[in-house]
């Protein structure tokens, strides 16, 4: 299985901050990389697919980059509703696998 | 608007079979791939498998011998069966539509395995 490793595992930041989360795959996944946001008690929400394509309705402060094995999710200016847990997922190779998650907390 | 709703027993006994249904509205299940994912309490996400719009399936090898995903096109539903469950199968189970990404998710249903 392809192992997806996110860093950091947790992050404290303030409203208005710019934050970046990284995701590294143990093998090349091309650009078959998605990002999800999950708040407590809710289902994950799709933010980005194909490494950098914003899902419909997702604010433009979210952006994704990368290809191959290294990827980033950036939130340009944190809003209160952005404090959540973020997961990356590769869908290049079965079984699809997720990162362990990055919990973004309010400082 | 596409909506997915998981349903099924919230409790299963060890060694029994877990059976869940995902009812889709606002879309035809014949048009997309449909995926099951689970999340143990306080932990991360695990991909269980999918069924394609042609009925082909692909399962996580870690569960392959125990899992079956099927569809009922007449009811626009996707089903998940997981046999011989143990406490390790306690999780919130989600169904999701796969279109470029997992773009629509159900709200999830918690299944607890306990005697």
Interface residues (C-beta under 8 A of the other chain):
Chain A: X1 X34 X36 X42 X43 X44 X45 X46 X48 X49 X50 X53 X55 X87 X89 X91 X94 X95 X96 X97 X98 X99 X100 X101
Chain B: X44 X45 X46 X47 X49 X58 X59 X60 X61 X62 X94 X100 X101 X102 X103 X105 X106 X107 X108
